[in-house]
């Protein structure tokens, strides 16, 4: 916006300056020409008056008078007597001289190198003496170049002043708008306390005040939502406690032990939900996790359940760490969602494979089951109106997008979920 305002101001000022400068540049030349010719005519009239008092008897005195002004300020002054004799600067007796005598009035002619002026002096008896002044081009255009240069520099100065004024005006508009944009970026990154200084034009001030109200309102709504989610999750502790007491009454220690493990995992999940609900936002920027370690840990956990259900499974992981953006709890929850999806959508005994491979600049995680795959209607549905895939992969999608990666789902001799995540620098 700032650049556009400056360009518009420069364009308008340039057009206005050109509209005035072009005629002025031409007028300067015409004024210099007229000034030089008017001065020459004035001097010629004065000299003609003096010569008229001397002719025809005082030619020597006229010659002396003209000789002192024969070359003045670049002009050539002469007196052409009726018999074509000349006093002063040499004059060719040509058609111009005869034409000036015939007209019997002050006459101007354009010649090579300048302009010539004739003032006739009638002596009676058809005899006419002429006062002739030749004005060279240099005198006709004297100081025209410098005047035109000054006008051009004045035009540039006007454009420069207009640009400076437009820049100051643009700063008063774009500065608050840029601050609004920075505030919006901070708000998008999770800074719910982001506020801006409502300054600038009245309309921009109103937008700034509206942004501040929006930011505060979002913070309050999210706080209410987090507390509500944490409260609902906290209420689950009571039935979990009752369930643990009921497990103590189970006689089969093997079954009781398995149930205690399940209840323990459920309690850890509830604790995780409470922590997540009370956390201001998902940890992303600046937090990294070792994807290999997280996948290995979660595969070990789910592998025990898979062995109980007689599922054949495999895990292929590279050596060494593969660091990605995101907190370990978020990445672990995403892996749990992927593997829980296999158990939830396939029958007992259906195996699965977990593969983590390296690609240039990223890692690819594939979780493939050996069942019947996803139904066509599920794949066609894609993202539902509730912002879910309908396949229990919403947690995965959010975690992958926060890390800057992508997720795809397809059916290929079973359901296959592929996640590609860029390596953290």
C-alpha angles and dihedrals in degrees: 000000000000092000092047093051090050092048092048092049092047092048094049093045091047092052092049091046092049091048089058102031099052094058091040092052090053092043092053091059092047092048092051091049093048092046093053093046093045090052090048092049092049092051091044091052091050091049092046090054091053093046092048089062092052105043136131099009105038104057093141092054090046090050091052092047094049094043090063090056099032091113114023125161090340093310122120114222124195141162116219110200122213091260090055094253112140134219118195124004114019114265126196110231100230142135092294092062093048092046092051090051092050094051095052091205139088106290135188127202131184112229137169109295098011145330132306126213126202125195112186124219114198115213096181128250091070093296116135128185119198132213105210126193122181114204113197124220091249089063093043090056098034112152090356093118094051092045091051090047090052090051092050092048089048089054091051090047091052091050090047092050090048090051091050092049091046090049092053090047091047091050090055088056104033095042094065091039091053089049089052090052091050090049091050090051091050090049091049090052091055103267097138091177092063111137132170135209105254098223138132127056118000094257092050090048089055091051090050092052090047090051091052091051090047093050093050092045092052091050092051094046093049091048090052091047093049092050091048092051091046091049092051091048091047090055089062090070092076096059089041090056090049090048091052090052090050090051090057087063093058110108097203104083093197092055091041092052092050091048091049090053091050092048090047090053089047091051090050089050091051090049089050091051091051092049091047092048092052094043110100093229142340112287109249122128113072095003119108135179137196103248093194093055094045094048091047092051095048093044089055090052096049093038090068090057091044091054090052090052090046093243117159109225140168137194123202112191131168124239119260132023126309108197119205134173114271143065120284092239091055094046091046091051090052092051090048090053091051094050094039087055089060093052093044098049102036133060123252111279095036109125130216140199130218116200128180115188136173123245129176105291095348146053126237121214118194125187110187127175125201096228133102095291129232119318117255091240090057093050092045091049092060112162109015127212089264090059094252132119092227087237099087092257101119092107090051093049094052093047093048093048092048088055092049095251138122135238130205133184126203143154114242112153084323137355115312125190116189123193123187117193128182117236115252114246 
